[in-house]
Amino acid sequence: MNEDRFNMAVRKFLKEVGVTSQREIERIVREGAGEGRSLRLRMTLTSEDAPALKHVVETTIDLH
């Protein structure tokens, strides 16, 4: 495994996840889905090729 190539691929994936996730969160808030005072979010990372991988990140974003 080429360490540099691996790191670049992971960073590219994480950048895509971050950018597209931010766009989706902004869209849903603009459309009024976040009518409450906060928006609870959960991101789950899994892989069909590595069943042991299940990483969950949860947060709440204040909308006011």
N, CA, C and O atoms as CSV, one atom per row, in Angstrom:
chain,resi,resn,atom,element,x,y,z
A,1,MET,N,N,0.849,-1.187,0.000
A,1,MET,CA,C,0.000,0.000,0.000
A,1,MET,C,C,0.890,1.245,0.000
A,1,MET,O,O,1.827,1.359,0.791
A,2,ASN,N,N,0.583,2.143,-0.878
A,2,ASN,CA,C,1.284,3.415,-0.939
A,2,ASN,C,C,0.611,4.367,0.052
A,2,ASN,O,O,-0.531,4.783,-0.144
A,3,GLU,N,N,1.335,4.701,1.114
A,3,GLU,CA,C,0.795,5.526,2.196
A,3,GLU,C,C,0.315,6.894,1.710
A,3,GLU,O,O,-0.758,7.353,2.105
A,4,ASP,N,N,1.096,7.538,0.865
A,4,ASP,CA,C,0.715,8.864,0.367
A,4,ASP,C,C,-0.557,8.799,-0.472
A,4,ASP,O,O,-1.450,9.634,-0.328
A,5,ARG,N,N,-0.630,7.808,-1.340
A,5,ARG,CA,C,-1.816,7.657,-2.184
A,5,ARG,C,C,-3.055,7.349,-1.328
A,5,ARG,O,O,-4.141,7.874,-1.576
A,6,PHE,N,N,-2.872,6.506,-0.338
A,6,PHE,CA,C,-3.969,6.174,0.584
A,6,PHE,C,C,-4.468,7.425,1.312
A,6,PHE,O,O,-5.670,7.685,1.363
A,7,ASN,N,N,-3.535,8.193,1.873
A,7,ASN,CA,C,-3.912,9.418,2.592
A,7,ASN,C,C,-4.640,10.402,1.694
A,7,ASN,O,O,-5.611,11.027,2.122
A,8,MET,N,N,-4.191,10.548,0.472
A,8,MET,CA,C,-4.855,11.461,-0.468
A,8,MET,C,C,-6.268,10.976,-0.796
A,8,MET,O,O,-7.193,11.783,-0.887
A,9,ALA,N,N,-6.438,9.675,-0.973
A,9,ALA,CA,C,-7.765,9.125,-1.274
A,9,ALA,C,C,-8.714,9.335,-0.105
A,9,ALA,O,O,-9.880,9.676,-0.305
A,10,VAL,N,N,-8.225,9.134,1.115
A,10,VAL,CA,C,-9.064,9.345,2.296
A,10,VAL,C,C,-9.439,10.815,2.411
A,10,VAL,O,O,-10.599,11.137,2.669
A,11,ARG,N,N,-8.490,11.698,2.227
A,11,ARG,CA,C,-8.772,13.133,2.315
A,11,ARG,C,C,-9.776,13.576,1.249
A,11,ARG,O,O,-10.659,14.388,1.524
A,12,LYS,N,N,-9.641,13.046,0.045
A,12,LYS,CA,C,-10.581,13.375,-1.028
A,12,LYS,C,C,-11.989,12.918,-0.661
A,12,LYS,O,O,-12.957,13.651,-0.864
A,13,PHE,N,N,-12.103,11.705,-0.122
A,13,PHE,CA,C,-13.403,11.193,0.306
A,13,PHE,C,C,-13.999,12.071,1.404
A,13,PHE,O,O,-15.170,12.445,1.333
A,14,LEU,N,N,-13.202,12.400,2.414
A,14,LEU,CA,C,-13.703,13.214,3.523
A,14,LEU,C,C,-14.097,14.615,3.066
A,14,LEU,O,O,-15.059,15.183,3.582
A,15,LYS,N,N,-13.372,15.173,2.115
A,15,LYS,CA,C,-13.728,16.490,1.575
A,15,LYS,C,C,-15.073,16.420,0.868
A,15,LYS,O,O,-15.922,17.293,1.050
A,16,GLU,N,N,-15.267,15.378,0.059
A,16,GLU,CA,C,-16.551,15.214,-0.634
A,16,GLU,C,C,-17.694,15.041,0.362
A,16,GLU,O,O,-18.760,15.633,0.194
A,17,VAL,N,N,-17.478,14.238,1.389
A,17,VAL,CA,C,-18.501,14.040,2.417
A,17,VAL,C,C,-18.818,15.362,3.102
A,17,VAL,O,O,-19.984,15.701,3.302
A,18,GLY,N,N,-17.782,16.103,3.460
A,18,GLY,CA,C,-17.988,17.367,4.161
A,18,GLY,C,C,-18.740,18.390,3.327
A,18,GLY,O,O,-19.692,19.007,3.805
A,19,VAL,N,N,-18.316,18.572,2.084
A,19,VAL,CA,C,-18.933,19.575,1.212
A,19,VAL,C,C,-20.375,19.205,0.897
A,19,VAL,O,O,-21.266,20.047,1.002
A,20,THR,N,N,-20.613,17.957,0.511
A,20,THR,CA,C,-21.974,17.564,0.137
A,20,THR,C,C,-22.893,17.531,1.351
A,20,THR,O,O,-24.076,17.852,1.238
A,21,SER,N,N,-22.370,17.152,2.496
A,21,SER,CA,C,-23.186,17.136,3.714
A,21,SER,C,C,-23.586,18.548,4.119
A,21,SER,O,O,-24.733,18.788,4.498
A,22,GLN,N,N,-22.647,19.475,4.039
A,22,GLN,CA,C,-22.965,20.859,4.379
A,22,GLN,C,C,-24.051,21.399,3.461
A,22,GLN,O,O,-24.976,22.069,3.922
A,23,ARG,N,N,-23.950,21.117,2.179
A,23,ARG,CA,C,-24.972,21.580,1.230
A,23,ARG,C,C,-26.343,21.017,1.573
A,23,ARG,O,O,-27.342,21.735,1.519
A,24,GLU,N,N,-26.397,19.744,1.921
A,24,GLU,CA,C,-27.675,19.117,2.257
A,24,GLU,C,C,-28.262,19.688,3.540
A,24,GLU,O,O,-29.471,19.902,3.625
A,25,ILE,N,N,-27.428,19.933,4.527
A,25,ILE,CA,C,-27.912,20.524,5.782
A,25,ILE,C,C,-28.453,21.929,5.514
A,25,ILE,O,O,-29.531,22.280,5.993
A,26,GLU,N,N,-27.713,22.729,4.756
A,26,GLU,CA,C,-28.171,24.082,4.426
A,26,GLU,C,C,-29.474,24.044,3.643
A,26,GLU,O,O,-30.368,24.852,3.893
A,27,ARG,N,N,-29.593,23.118,2.702
A,27,ARG,CA,C,-30.811,23.004,1.893
A,27,ARG,C,C,-32.014,22.664,2.772
A,27,ARG,O,O,-33.069,23.284,2.644
A,28,ILE,N,N,-31.864,21.705,3.643
A,28,ILE,CA,C,-32.992,21.259,4.461
A,28,ILE,C,C,-33.422,22.360,5.428
A,28,ILE,O,O,-34.610,22.501,5.715
A,29,VAL,N,N,-32.474,23.132,5.927
A,29,VAL,CA,C,-32.815,24.246,6.819
A,29,VAL,C,C,-33.519,25.342,6.033
A,29,VAL,O,O,-34.504,25.906,6.510
A,30,ARG,N,N,-33.025,25.657,4.821
A,30,ARG,CA,C,-33.682,26.673,3.978
A,30,ARG,C,C,-35.107,26.276,3.632
A,30,ARG,O,O,-35.994,27.127,3.570
A,31,GLU,N,N,-35.332,24.979,3.403
A,31,GLU,CA,C,-36.670,24.490,3.048
A,31,GLU,C,C,-37.606,24.398,4.245
A,31,GLU,O,O,-38.772,24.028,4.105
A,32,GLY,N,N,-37.090,24.735,5.420
A,32,GLY,CA,C,-37.954,24.790,6.590
A,32,GLY,C,C,-38.044,23.510,7.392
A,32,GLY,O,O,-38.834,23.434,8.333
A,33,ALA,N,N,-37.261,22.508,7.051
A,33,ALA,CA,C,-37.330,21.254,7.807
A,33,ALA,C,C,-36.821,21.441,9.225
A,33,ALA,O,O,-37.194,20.698,10.132
A,34,GLY,N,N,-35.982,22.420,9.406
A,34,GLY,CA,C,-35.465,22.698,10.739
A,34,GLY,C,C,-36.284,23.761,11.434
A,34,GLY,O,O,-35.733,24.751,11.916
A,35,GLU,N,N,-37.578,23.575,11.494
A,35,GLU,CA,C,-38.486,24.580,12.076
A,35,GLU,C,C,-38.255,24.774,13.568
A,35,GLU,O,O,-38.583,25.828,14.113
A,36,GLY,N,N,-37.708,23.791,14.215
A,36,GLY,CA,C,-37.490,23.898,15.658
A,36,GLY,C,C,-36.314,24.799,15.979
A,36,GLY,O,O,-35.803,25.522,15.124
A,37,ARG,N,N,-35.909,24.737,17.208
A,37,ARG,CA,C,-34.797,25.563,17.671
A,37,ARG,C,C,-33.447,24.929,17.382
A,37,ARG,O,O,-32.410,25.589,17.454
A,38,SER,N,N,-33.468,23.639,17.054
A,38,SER,CA,C,-32.207,22.961,16.787
A,38,SER,C,C,-32.414,21.845,15.764
A,38,SER,O,O,-33.539,21.435,15.479
A,39,LEU,N,N,-31.309,21.373,15.229
A,39,LEU,CA,C,-31.332,20.293,14.253
A,39,LEU,C,C,-30.370,19.209,14.743
A,39,LEU,O,O,-29.161,19.427,14.819
A,40,ARG,N,N,-30.918,18.049,15.072
A,40,ARG,CA,C,-30.085,16.930,15.515
A,40,ARG,C,C,-29.577,16.189,14.289
A,40,ARG,O,O,-30.344,15.868,13.382
A,41,LEU,N,N,-28.287,15.922,14.272
A,41,LEU,CA,C,-27.658,15.276,13.126
A,41,LEU,C,C,-26.888,14.034,13.554
A,41,LEU,O,O,-26.339,13.965,14.654
A,42,ARG,N,N,-26.865,13.062,12.661
A,42,ARG,CA,C,-26.084,11.844,12.884
A,42,ARG,C,C,-25.452,11.437,11.562
A,42,ARG,O,O,-26.128,11.371,10.535
A,43,MET,N,N,-24.166,11.166,11.592
A,43,MET,CA,C,-23.446,10.682,10.413
A,43,MET,C,C,-22.882,9.312,10.788
A,43,MET,O,O,-22.223,9.160,11.817
A,44,THR,N,N,-23.150,8.323,9.942
A,44,THR,CA,C,-22.657,6.979,10.186
A,44,THR,C,C,-21.755,6.559,9.037
A,44,THR,O,O,-22.143,6.610,7.870
A,45,LEU,N,N,-20.545,6.142,9.388
A,45,LEU,CA,C,-19.578,5.675,8.396
A,45,LEU,C,C,-19.517,4.157,8.466
A,45,LEU,O,O,-19.212,3.587,9.514
A,46,THR,N,N,-19.809,3.511,7.353
A,46,THR,CA,C,-19.746,2.051,7.269
A,46,THR,C,C,-19.080,1.666,5.954
A,46,THR,O,O,-18.894,2.495,5.063
A,47,SER,N,N,-18.730,0.399,5.857
A,47,SER,CA,C,-18.144,-0.118,4.622
A,47,SER,C,C,-18.603,-1.553,4.422
A,47,SER,O,O,-18.495,-2.382,5.326
A,48,GLU,N,N,-19.111,-1.837,3.242
A,48,GLU,CA,C,-19.491,-3.212,2.925
A,48,GLU,C,C,-18.262,-4.119,2.925
A,48,GLU,O,O,-18.378,-5.320,3.171
A,49,ASP,N,N,-17.100,-3.558,2.652
A,49,ASP,CA,C,-15.868,-4.339,2.590
A,49,ASP,C,C,-15.216,-4.542,3.958
A,49,ASP,O,O,-14.320,-5.374,4.104
A,50,ALA,N,N,-15.664,-3.786,4.955
A,50,ALA,CA,C,-15.116,-3.904,6.314
A,50,ALA,C,C,-16.279,-3.836,7.296
A,50,ALA,O,O,-16.535,-2.788,7.889
A,51,PRO,N,N,-16.985,-4.957,7.469
A,51,PRO,CA,C,-18.184,-4.961,8.315
A,51,PRO,C,C,-17.954,-4.468,9.747
A,51,PRO,O,O,-18.896,-4.019,10.401
A,52,ALA,N,N,-16.730,-4.544,10.234
A,52,ALA,CA,C,-16.444,-4.084,11.592
A,52,ALA,C,C,-16.417,-2.560,11.695
A,52,ALA,O,O,-16.409,-2.013,12.798
A,53,LEU,N,N,-16.404,-1.873,10.553
A,53,LEU,CA,C,-16.370,-0.414,10.567
A,53,LEU,C,C,-17.771,0.144,10.743
A,53,LEU,O,O,-18.624,0.001,9.868
A,54,LYS,N,N,-17.994,0.776,11.873
A,54,LYS,CA,C,-19.235,1.502,12.123
A,54,LYS,C,C,-18.887,2.648,13.065
A,54,LYS,O,O,-18.801,2.478,14.281
A,55,HIS,N,N,-18.690,3.814,12.468
A,55,HIS,CA,C,-18.303,5.005,13.222
A,55,HIS,C,C,-19.459,5.995,13.155
A,55,HIS,O,O,-19.889,6.379,12.067
A,56,VAL,N,N,-19.961,6.408,14.314
A,56,VAL,CA,C,-21.120,7.304,14.376
A,56,VAL,C,C,-20.701,8.612,15.037
A,56,VAL,O,O,-20.059,8.616,16.087
A,57,VAL,N,N,-21.076,9.716,14.406
A,57,VAL,CA,C,-20.853,11.039,14.959
A,57,VAL,C,C,-22.216,11.709,15.064
A,57,VAL,O,O,-22.974,11.749,14.095
A,58,GLU,N,N,-22.521,12.232,16.240
A,58,GLU,CA,C,-23.803,12.907,16.468
A,58,GLU,C,C,-23.556,14.297,17.033
A,58,GLU,O,O,-22.613,14.518,17.793
A,59,THR,N,N,-24.420,15.228,16.649
A,59,THR,CA,C,-24.338,16.586,17.170
A,59,THR,C,C,-25.694,17.254,17.038
A,59,THR,O,O,-26.582,16.758,16.344
A,60,THR,N,N,-25.840,18.365,17.701
A,60,THR,CA,C,-27.032,19.200,17.574
A,60,THR,C,C,-26.584,20.604,17.200
A,60,THR,O,O,-25.700,21.179,17.836
A,61,ILE,N,N,-27.207,21.146,16.160
A,61,ILE,CA,C,-26.885,22.498,15.702
A,61,ILE,C,C,-28.018,23.422,16.113
A,61,ILE,O,O,-29.185,23.173,15.811
A,62,ASP,N,N,-27.655,24.491,16.807
A,62,ASP,CA,C,-28.624,25.502,17.228
A,62,ASP,C,C,-29.008,26.329,16.009
A,62,ASP,O,O,-28.133,26.817,15.293
A,63,LEU,N,N,-30.308,26.492,15.764
A,63,LEU,CA,C,-30.774,27.237,14.604
A,63,LEU,C,C,-31.170,28.675,14.922
A,63,LEU,O,O,-31.620,29.407,14.041
A,64,HIS,N,N,-31.005,29.070,16.151
A,64,HIS,CA,C,-31.341,30.447,16.529
A,64,HIS,C,C,-30.173,31.158,17.115
A,64,HIS,O,O,-30.284,32.327,17.486
